[in-house]
């Protein structure tokens, strides 16, 4: 688990996202670590999580889950 205020590394973030999506019955086949290193003023250099392309049905399912969570 990530401590409050701490930025997760990309590997941990990708695993957490994949796990949460799996719990919701959603699979993003292109979910992976971006091979490039990005630098931000607040957090310094790090890698990004690439979500990849998804089937339109998966995009709708993902939007539904996000909206359901935002409404609660």
Secondary structure, DSSP 8 states (H G I E B T S, - for coil): ---TT----HHHHHHHHHHHHHHTT---TT-EEEEEEEEETTTEEEEEEE-----HHHHHHHHHHHHHHHH-
